[in-house]
Amino acid sequence: MPFRLLSFSILLPAVLWLQACATADQPSAAVDPEQLTIETALIPVVTFEGEGPQRSPLLERQAELGVPAVSVAVLRNGELAWAKGYGEGVTVRTQFQAASLSKTIAAAGLLMLAEELGVGVDEDLGPTLPINLAVLNPEGYPLTLRKLLSHTNGAAVSGFPGYPVGSDIPTTAQVVTGEAPTNTAPVTVRPNPQGERRYSGGGYTMAQLWAETVTGEPFAQLMDRLLLKPLGMADSTFKLATPAEAEDLDRVRAFDRTDVPVTGGWHLYPEMAAAGLWTTPTDYLKFVAAVLAGINGRDEGIPPHIATLMSTEVASEYGLGIGVADINGDVRLSHSGGNRGYRCNFMAYPATEDAVLTMTNASAGWPLVGDVGRTANATYGWPASPLLVHKRVPITAEELAVFEGEYHPAGRDDTAYLLTVSGNELAGRTPDGSYTFTLIKIGPTTFVDPQDGEEAELVPTGDGKVQITTPNNIYFKR
């Protein structure tokens, strides 16, 4: 739903263009039937009773959402089953920003460093940090790897916007303290909620600062030494580089929309542990395979005790750098990531050592990432949550007419989007027409966007006014 500005449509010629650009970088051998299903019959997030899922080809969905580049890889029994890139010039070696998937690799590297240095996961790292903890952590709570990496240390700053190319880039210490030229708040440690999981890229940046301080090594060099090179991840790095500095690398640029690239190519993230990894699905699954092997008692690059530590839930379905969920009695490990113009997600299953990873280079990539993961779960028979099934509630165009108009967010005057009647549905778009969406009635006041499954409450308040409540905001009709 465009309340998060996720989706929009482009014209049919784009489908044909993407079909022409789908990468043929694999041998001409027959495609596995599972791969073919994912490429030709993606399962939507919402199905309506009596209609069945309206499956779409991956390339068609890619064009519909306006995602220039997509890359997918699948692991079966600990081995790469297949990988493919979709879009102009996209190969299996094309690098994307991994965003918060960086945290999973960073957590493994930090735990390996701690073991190398003889530092326990519950040891207070605070005394080694070159910052004024009296200001950032006035209560003196221990800053431990277990808590920082599980988001339970009460550390502030959820995520980071990154820095446009050409900006002054802060040091790790400046990011933590919030000093110029940092564009985020200081990473303070809050007394409440200690022990609760509150997502914090700031906590990972504190852990990064610890690693750089005690070793004297730049974080990117440290991760190369501890993990990336030993695992053979030649197409992965935490090093900051502008497009000009990365001319010899195969990287896709970030897009806010198909026709609107991120200025400068992409943003730079000195918060490397939290968001700075460049990688490919194929490379990243080498790391995932090592974690799965470790969980099952084999050291293939990640020692079993570290893999087990990472995948043990600490709080709210999260371990150390990785999501840990019980799906009908089976464990699923996962992490999603979203940097400016990049969206990605992986899911992995220790019982079978299977995994899927999807990476995209557009802000509208979330629905496609979800579609690929959902379809992989169904196709391979992996544990999965039930699909969203809704029943359409009949409503006439006359009844929908009350909702037509311009809407602005609570506390702001700018128009966020416009709603018009389209048959027995509501059609929405942003003022410039770059994002479009549909709302279908499924309850007395509840509507759903079939594109991403997000629900909204539309309630007339009298005098022709309407209030719309979503999980993220409240909007009012002018």
C-alpha positions as a printed NumPy array, in Angstrom:
array([[  0.   ,   0.   ,   0.   ],
       [  1.398,   3.407,  -0.822],
       [  1.044,   4.422,   2.791],
       [  4.54 ,   2.867,   2.751],
       [  5.067,   3.853,  -0.903],
       [  5.681,   0.298,  -2.032],
       [  4.17 ,  -0.284,  -5.43 ],
       [  3.323,   1.193,  -8.783],
       [  2.726,   0.067, -12.348],
       [  4.57 ,   0.565, -15.605],
       [  3.433,  -0.183, -19.143],
       [  3.415,  -3.545, -20.897],
       [  6.486,  -2.772, -23.056],
       [  8.509,  -2.961, -19.854],
       [  7.481,  -6.607, -19.492],
       [  8.807,  -7.371, -22.939],
       [ 11.987,  -5.415, -22.194],
       [ 12.577,  -7.362, -18.975],
       [ 11.926, -10.656, -20.751],
       [ 14.597,  -9.723, -23.262],
       [ 16.983,  -8.789, -20.458],
       [ 16.508, -11.835, -18.219],
       [ 20.02 , -13.076, -17.774],
       [ 21.06 , -16.155, -19.673],
       [ 24.228, -16.643, -17.651],
       [ 23.504, -20.269, -16.831],
       [ 24.167, -23.319, -19.012],
       [ 21.408, -24.137, -21.473],
       [ 20.458, -27.268, -19.532],
       [ 16.772, -27.733, -18.735],
       [ 15.503, -25.55 , -15.914],
       [ 14.461, -27.371, -12.741],
       [ 10.665, -27.52 , -12.411],
       [ 10.84 , -25.7  ,  -9.07 ],
       [ 12.793, -22.839, -10.623],
       [ 10.324, -22.729, -13.494],
       [  7.43 , -22.459, -11.039],
       [  9.045, -19.535,  -9.25 ],
       [  9.748, -17.84 , -12.582],
       [  6.279, -18.363, -14.029],
       [  3.75 , -18.658, -11.193],
       [  4.407, -16.369,  -8.213],
       [  1.842, -16.67 ,  -5.425],
       [  0.296, -13.325,  -4.397],
       [  0.172, -12.185,  -0.786],
       [ -3.652, -12.038,  -0.799],
       [ -6.142, -14.54 ,  -2.178],
       [ -9.883, -13.908,  -2.217],
       [-12.39 , -16.642,  -1.419],
       [-13.727, -18.344,  -4.513],
       [-11.129, -16.784,  -6.789],
       [ -7.965, -18.771,  -6.134],
       [ -4.491, -17.253,  -6.252],
       [ -3.869, -15.179,  -9.362],
       [ -0.319, -16.325, -10.092],
       [  2.014, -14.075, -12.076],
       [  5.273, -14.614, -13.985],
       [  8.263, -13.149, -12.167],
       [  9.185, -10.882, -15.071],
       [  5.64 ,  -9.561, -15.324],
       [  5.536,  -8.871, -11.603],
       [  8.952,  -7.236, -11.778],
       [  7.731,  -4.896, -14.502],
       [  4.429,  -4.21 , -12.76 ],
       [  6.216,  -3.096,  -9.604],
       [  8.919,  -1.213, -11.465],
       [ 11.952,  -3.117, -10.152],
       [ 14.848,  -2.875, -12.643],
       [ 17.024,  -5.641, -11.168],
       [ 16.26 ,  -8.831,  -9.258],
       [ 18.538, -11.67 ,  -8.219],
       [ 17.45 , -14.985,  -6.693],
       [ 19.363, -17.988,  -5.345],
       [ 18.147, -21.224,  -3.768],
       [ 20.013, -23.628,  -1.493],
       [ 18.992, -27.311,  -1.271],
       [ 20.61 , -29.713,   1.173],
       [ 23.381, -27.218,   1.811],
       [ 24.288, -26.854,  -1.877],
       [ 23.426, -24.148,  -4.381],
       [ 20.502, -25.461,  -6.451],
       [ 20.16 , -22.529,  -8.816],
       [ 20.703, -18.802,  -9.101],
       [ 19.665, -16.256, -11.682],
       [ 19.551, -12.516, -12.307],
       [ 16.659, -10.713, -13.977],
       [ 17.02 ,  -7.303, -15.627],
       [ 19.377,  -5.552, -18.008],
       [ 22.925,  -6.787, -17.455],
       [ 22.092,  -8.59 , -14.202],
       [ 24.095, -11.771, -13.647],
       [ 24.536, -14.025, -10.645],
       [ 27.675, -12.006,  -9.827],
       [ 25.918,  -8.644,  -9.811],
       [ 26.211,  -7.074,  -6.355],
       [ 23.386,  -5.501,  -4.354],
       [ 23.407,  -3.742,  -1.006],
       [ 22.38 ,  -6.294,   1.595],
       [ 21.047,  -3.634,   3.999],
       [ 20.123,  -5.297,   7.311],
       [ 21.175,  -8.723,   6.068],
       [ 24.572,  -7.261,   6.943],
       [ 23.703,  -7.814,  10.594],
       [ 23.674, -11.598,  10.272],
       [ 27.174, -11.785,   8.809],
       [ 28.437,  -9.065,  11.159],
       [ 27.088, -10.975,  14.157],
       [ 28.94 , -14.124,  13.105],
       [ 32.158, -12.179,  12.535],
       [ 31.886, -10.337,  15.86 ],
       [ 31.309, -13.593,  17.738],
       [ 34.334, -15.154,  16.032],
       [ 36.415, -12.097,  16.932],
       [ 35.285, -12.295,  20.552],
       [ 36.389, -15.915,  20.68 ],
       [ 39.711, -15.005,  19.074],
       [ 40.265, -12.372,  21.786],
       [ 38.912, -14.459,  24.657],
       [ 35.982, -12.092,  25.237],
       [ 32.746, -13.623,  26.52 ],
       [ 29.391, -12.809,  24.946],
       [ 28.171, -11.494,  28.319],
       [ 31.277,  -9.431,  29.06 ],
       [ 30.793,  -5.655,  29.295],
       [ 32.408,  -4.001,  26.273],
       [ 31.774,  -0.502,  27.582],
       [ 35.172,   0.12 ,  29.196],
       [ 36.915,  -0.444,  25.842],
       [ 34.795,   2.042,  23.863],
       [ 36.422,   5.43 ,  23.104],
       [ 33.255,   7.41 ,  23.843],
       [ 31.674,   9.211,  26.796],
       [ 29.421,   6.521,  28.214],
       [ 28.354,   8.796,  31.054],
       [ 26.332,  10.646,  28.421],
       [ 25.249,   7.748,  26.215],
       [ 24.743,   5.15 ,  28.948],
       [ 24.184,   7.095,  32.183],
       [ 22.676,   4.094,  33.999],
       [ 25.822,   2.084,  33.301],
       [ 24.124,  -0.945,  31.788],
       [ 26.603,  -3.586,  30.577],
       [ 27.044,  -3.433,  26.812],
       [ 27.414,  -7.077,  25.832],
       [ 27.572,  -8.811,  22.484],
       [ 24.648, -11.016,  23.456],
       [ 22.453,  -7.982,  24.129],
       [ 23.717,  -5.706,  21.359],
       [ 23.394,  -8.395,  18.693],
       [ 19.917,  -9.452,  19.861],
       [ 18.587,  -5.865,  20.068],
       [ 17.939,  -6.251,  23.802],
       [ 20.457,  -3.738,  25.214],
       [ 18.061,  -0.782,  25.036],
       [ 20.245,   0.911,  22.413],
       [ 18.645,   3.711,  20.393],
       [ 18.569,   4.437,  16.631],
       [ 16.611,   1.792,  14.773],
       [ 18.026,   2.319,  11.288],
       [ 20.139,   4.581,   9.129],
       [ 19.348,   6.611,   5.978],
       [ 22.922,   6.427,   4.688],
       [ 24.883,   9.247,   3.099],
       [ 24.522,  10.495,  -0.478],
       [ 27.616,  10.214,  -2.64 ],
       [ 29.686,  13.354,  -2.138],
       [ 28.672,  13.799,   1.499],
       [ 31.103,  13.918,   4.382],
       [ 31.164,  10.447,   5.909],
       [ 31.36 ,  10.188,   9.706],
       [ 33.593,   7.801,  11.59 ],
       [ 32.068,   4.946,  13.547],
       [ 32.625,   6.856,  16.802],
       [ 30.888,   9.928,  15.382],
       [ 27.884,   7.82 ,  14.384],
       [ 27.637,   6.416,  17.914],
       [ 27.949,   9.827,  19.564],
       [ 25.83 ,  11.659,  16.994],
       [ 28.575,  14.173,  16.227],
       [ 28.787,  16.035,  12.902],
       [ 28.661,  15.064,  10.105],
       [ 26.439,  12.255,  11.408],
       [ 22.806,  12.491,  10.233],
       [ 21.283,  10.372,  13.016],
       [ 20.791,  10.771,  16.754],
       [ 23.321,   9.554,  19.343],
       [ 23.141,   5.858,  20.233],
       [ 21.94 ,   6.194,  23.793],
       [ 21.187,   3.213,  26.011],
       [ 17.766,   3.378,  27.595],
       [ 16.87 ,   1.939,  31.007],
       [ 13.556,   0.836,  29.551],
       [ 13.367,  -1.476,  27.711],
       [ 16.353,  -3.451,  29.002],
       [ 15.89 ,  -7.07 ,  27.973],
       [ 13.114,  -6.347,  25.466],
       [ 13.819,  -6.615,  21.759],
       [ 13.796,  -3.138,  20.237],
       [ 15.434,  -3.184,  16.834],
       [ 18.622,  -1.132,  16.912],
       [ 21.131,  -0.631,  14.148],
       [ 22.746,   1.661,  16.698],
       [ 23.567,  -1.309,  18.901],
       [ 25.332,  -2.989,  15.982],
       [ 27.303,   0.197,  15.394],
       [ 28.432,   0.117,  19.025],
       [ 29.599,  -3.464,  18.455],
       [ 31.393,  -2.345,  15.27 ],
       [ 33.139,   0.404,  17.223],
       [ 34.275,  -2.156,  19.807],
       [ 35.725,  -4.413,  17.094],
       [ 37.594,  -1.579,  15.379],
       [ 38.916,  -0.259,  18.694],
       [ 40.251,  -3.479,  20.172],
       [ 41.824,  -4.713,  16.914],
       [ 42.906,  -1.462,  15.262],
       [ 41.539,  -2.928,  12.003],
       [ 38.927,  -1.259,   9.788],
       [ 35.676,  -3.19 ,  10.038],
       [ 35.634,  -4.118,   6.339],
       [ 39.148,  -5.551,   6.581],
       [ 38.217,  -7.404,   9.753],
       [ 35.185,  -9.064,   8.115],
       [ 37.297,  -9.995,   5.096],
       [ 39.788, -11.743,   7.359],
       [ 37.319, -13.473,   9.658],
       [ 34.556, -14.52 ,   7.287],
       [ 34.355, -13.375,   3.697],
       [ 37.675, -14.693,   2.426],
       [ 37.6  , -17.976,   4.403],
       [ 34.116, -18.69 ,   3.011],
       [ 35.152, -17.849,  -0.547],
       [ 32.783, -14.874,  -0.774],
       [ 34.745, -13.11 ,  -3.49 ],
       [ 31.769, -10.991,  -4.561],
       [ 31.099,  -9.597,  -1.079],
       [ 32.595,  -6.67 ,   0.818],
       [ 31.849,  -4.132,   3.539],
       [ 34.102,  -1.512,   1.934],
       [ 32.529,   1.864,   1.139],
       [ 32.784,   2.805,  -2.52 ],
       [ 31.092,   5.343,  -4.762],
       [ 30.053,   4.277,  -8.278],
       [ 33.197,   5.966,  -9.62 ],
       [ 35.344,   3.991,  -7.186],
       [ 33.514,   0.766,  -8.066],
       [ 33.728,   1.007, -11.848],
       [ 35.46 ,  -2.355, -12.094],
       [ 32.742,  -4.045,  -9.995],
       [ 29.417,  -5.42 , -11.22 ],
       [ 26.943,  -3.452,  -9.091],
       [ 23.382,  -2.339,  -9.703],
       [ 22.442,   1.214,  -8.85 ],
       [ 19.592,   1.943,  -6.486],
       [ 16.199,   3.214,  -7.621],
       [ 13.405,   4.942,  -5.782],
       [ 11.248,   4.198,  -8.827],
       [ 11.999,   2.694, -12.22 ],
       [ 12.47 ,   6.137, -13.713],
       [ 14.016,   7.756, -10.629],
       [ 17.482,   6.454,  -9.714],
       [ 18.956,   7.363,  -6.355],
       [ 21.115,  10.436,  -6.855],
       [ 24.758,   9.455,  -7.072],
       [ 23.979,   5.755,  -7.64 ],
       [ 23.482,   4.665,  -4.04 ],
       [ 23.937,   5.804,  -0.478],
       [ 27.016,   4.995,   1.592],
       [ 26.68 ,   3.309,   4.982],
       [ 29.575,   3.74 ,   7.423],
       [ 27.315,   1.789,   9.814],
       [ 28.748,  -1.302,   8.157],
       [ 27.74 ,  -3.943,  10.698],
       [ 24.159,  -2.739,  10.544],
       [ 23.741,  -2.025,   6.848],
       [ 26.97 ,  -1.839,   4.824],
       [ 27.453,  -5.201,   3.091],
       [ 27.6  ,  -5.519,  -0.705],
       [ 26.949,  -9.072,  -1.875],
       [ 25.132, -11.423,  -4.258],
       [ 22.508, -14.054,  -3.382],
       [ 24.93 , -16.781,  -4.466],
       [ 27.72 , -15.44 ,  -2.253],
       [ 25.458, -14.794,   0.721],
       [ 24.121, -18.35 ,   0.598],
       [ 27.689, -19.614,   1.023],
       [ 27.539, -18.007,   4.461],
       [ 24.018, -19.307,   5.13 ],
       [ 25.121, -22.818,   4.162],
       [ 27.985, -22.595,   6.669],
       [ 25.587, -21.489,   9.418],
       [ 23.174, -24.336,   8.653],
       [ 26.042, -26.832,   8.622],
       [ 27.222, -25.471,  11.976],
       [ 23.765, -25.846,  13.5  ],
       [ 23.846, -29.48 ,  12.39 ],
       [ 27.242, -30.07 ,  13.983],
       [ 29.587, -29.616,  11.023],
       [ 32.239, -26.894,  10.894],
       [ 32.212, -25.643,   7.318],
       [ 33.398, -22.141,   8.141],
       [ 31.097, -21.266,  11.05 ],
       [ 31.926, -23.278,  14.2  ],
       [ 28.921, -25.261,  15.477],
       [ 28.867, -23.513,  18.862],
       [ 28.739, -20.083,  17.181],
       [ 26.037, -21.161,  14.717],
       [ 24.024, -22.561,  17.631],
       [ 24.526, -19.385,  19.657],
       [ 23.326, -17.246,  16.749],
       [ 20.246, -19.37 ,  16.105],
       [ 19.116, -19.639,  19.726],
       [ 16.239, -17.276,  20.446],
       [ 17.059, -14.495,  22.907],
       [ 13.852, -12.465,  22.715],
       [ 10.826, -12.107,  20.427],
       [ 11.87 , -14.589,  17.747],
       [ 15.375, -13.215,  17.365],
       [ 18.757, -14.737,  18.146],
       [ 22.096, -13.046,  17.539],
       [ 21.809, -11.318,  14.175],
       [ 19.08 , -13.572,  12.856],
       [ 15.352, -14.116,  13.125],
       [ 14.364, -17.437,  14.714],
       [ 10.758, -18.559,  14.271],
       [  8.852, -21.748,  15.028],
       [  6.727, -22.564,  11.987],
       [  4.492, -25.524,  12.79 ],
       [  7.245, -27.164,  14.823],
       [ 10.046, -26.429,  12.364],
       [ 12.701, -23.738,  12.78 ],
       [ 12.952, -20.986,  10.188],
       [ 15.857, -18.544,  10.214],
       [ 15.445, -15.289,   8.352],
       [ 16.336, -11.645,   7.969],
       [ 15.061,  -8.843,   5.78 ],
       [ 16.835,  -5.686,   4.714],
       [ 15.977,  -2.284,   3.268],
       [ 18.478,   0.436,   2.385],
       [ 17.725,   3.435,   0.185],
       [ 16.69 ,   1.809,  -3.105],
       [ 17.424,  -1.806,  -2.115],
       [ 15.138,  -4.509,  -0.656],
       [ 16.062,  -8.109,   0.185],
       [ 15.232, -11.113,   2.347],
       [ 16.41 , -14.636,   3.077],
       [ 14.743, -17.614,   4.725],
       [ 16.62 , -20.75 ,   5.779],
       [ 15.584, -24.093,   7.253],
       [ 18.139, -25.954,   9.416],
       [ 16.283, -29.282,   9.297],
       [ 16.843, -29.646,   5.558],
       [ 19.618, -27.061,   5.05 ],
       [ 17.531, -25.271,   2.446],
       [ 17.308, -21.525,   1.86 ],
       [ 16.123, -18.847,  -0.556],
       [ 17.441, -15.307,  -0.959],
       [ 15.991, -12.524,  -3.114],
       [ 17.615,  -9.127,  -3.716],
       [ 16.173,  -6.129,  -5.593],
       [ 17.383,  -2.635,  -6.445],
       [ 14.21 ,  -0.578,  -5.974],
       [ 12.21 ,   0.769,  -3.074],
       [  9.19 ,  -1.005,  -4.585],
       [ 10.916,  -4.381,  -4.23 ],
       [  9.223,  -5.602,  -1.035],
       [  6.168,  -7.209,  -2.668],
       [  8.324,  -9.062,  -5.184],
       [ 10.686, -10.271,  -2.454],
       [  7.659, -11.566,  -0.564],
       [  6.187, -13.214,  -3.648],
       [  9.402, -15.142,  -4.385],
       [  9.773, -16.294,  -0.777],
       [  6.122, -17.304,  -0.506],
       [  6.281, -19.239,  -3.77 ],
       [  9.528, -20.962,  -2.797],
       [  7.962, -22.111,   0.474],
       [  5.012, -23.64 ,  -1.368],
       [  7.054, -25.078,  -4.219],
       [  9.678, -26.784,  -2.071],
       [  7.277, -27.752,   0.712],
       [  9.07 , -25.672,   3.325],
       [  7.316, -24.698,   6.57 ],
       [  5.212, -21.602,   5.999],
       [  2.515, -19.506,   7.567],
       [ -0.957, -19.813,   5.99 ],
       [ -1.678, -17.593,   3.018],
       [ -3.858, -14.534,   3.577],
       [ -7.367, -15.342,   2.411],
       [-10.052, -12.651,   2.494],
       [-13.687, -12.502,   1.466],
       [-14.759,  -9.588,  -0.648],
       [-17.572,  -7.566,   0.895],
       [-19.964,  -6.306,  -1.779],
       [-20.059,  -2.545,  -2.153],
       [-21.455,  -0.341,  -4.896],
       [-19.775,   2.505,  -6.695],
       [-22.268,   4.863,  -5.078],
       [-21.289,   3.633,  -1.615],
       [-17.612,   3.988,  -2.467],
       [-18.064,   7.546,  -3.704],
       [-17.878,   8.919,  -0.153],
       [-14.216,   7.876,  -0.034],
       [-13.179,   9.718,  -3.204],
       [-10.882,  12.661,  -2.663],
       [ -7.465,  13.858,  -1.535],
       [ -5.907,  12.649,   1.738],
       [ -3.237,  14.187,   3.923],
       [ -1.31 ,  12.58 ,   6.802],
       [ -2.092,  13.525,  10.38 ],
       [ -0.181,  16.658,  11.359],
       [  0.734,  17.593,   7.782],
       [ -0.891,  19.554,   4.977],
       [  0.657,  17.895,   1.935],
       [ -1.493,  15.503,  -0.093],
       [ -0.276,  11.951,   0.369],
       [ -2.551,  10.299,  -2.178],
       [ -5.87 ,  10.5  ,  -4.028],
       [ -8.671,   7.924,  -4.071],
       [-11.154,   7.397,  -6.901],
       [-13.829,   4.784,  -7.546],
       [-12.961,   2.02 ,  -9.99 ],
       [-15.835,  -0.441, -10.338],
       [-16.395,  -1.944,  -6.896],
       [-12.895,  -1.045,  -5.71 ],
       [-10.98 ,   2.066,  -4.782],
       [ -8.062,   3.117,  -6.965],
       [ -5.367,   5.194,  -5.323],
       [ -2.36 ,   7.093,  -6.528],
       [  0.157,   9.635,  -5.33 ],
       [ -0.305,  13.187,  -6.684],
       [  2.404,  12.745,  -9.322],
       [  0.951,   9.4  , -10.406],
       [  4.156,   7.515,  -9.72 ],
       [  2.553,   5.092,  -7.252],
       [ -0.799,   3.394,  -7.768],
       [ -2.697,   0.887,  -5.647],
       [ -6.087,  -0.731,  -5.092],
       [ -8.25 ,  -1.039,  -1.981],
       [-10.792,  -3.86 ,  -1.723],
       [-13.443,  -4.022,   0.999],
       [-13.158,  -7.082,   3.277],
       [-15.082,  -5.948,   6.381],
       [-17.562,  -3.344,   7.643],
       [-14.852,  -0.659,   7.58 ],
       [-11.788,  -2.69 ,   6.573],
       [-10.107,  -2.562,   3.17 ],
       [ -7.013,  -4.44 ,   1.982],
       [ -4.368,  -3.641,  -0.582],
       [ -3.941,  -6.932,  -2.503],
       [ -0.472,  -5.823,  -3.55 ],
       [  1.081,  -6.121,  -0.091],
       [ -1.688,  -7.388,   2.211],
       [ -1.746,  -4.233,   4.318],
       [ -5.131,  -3.376,   5.794],
       [ -6.683,   0.008,   6.47 ],
       [ -9.786,   1.201,   8.27 ],
       [-11.848,   3.71 ,   6.268],
       [-14.4  ,   5.458,   8.471],
       [-16.683,   8.327,   7.355],
       [-16.726,  11.001,  10.077],
       [-19.57 ,  13.185,   8.758],
       [-19.763,  16.255,   6.532],
       [-18.183,  14.272,   3.729],
       [-15.004,  13.707,   5.726],
       [-13.193,  10.359,   6.08 ],
       [-10.466,   9.08 ,   8.41 ],
       [ -8.171,   6.304,   7.23 ],
       [ -6.14 ,   4.405,   9.817],
       [ -3.246,   2.167,   8.759],
       [ -0.645,   0.354,  10.88 ],
       [  1.718,   3.277,  10.26 ],
       [ -0.328,   6.449,  10.119],
       [ -3.692,   8.229,  10.121],
       [ -4.929,  10.136,   7.075],
       [ -7.76 ,  12.603,   6.63 ],
       [ -9.852,  13.481,   3.602],
       [ -9.741,  17.158,   2.734]])
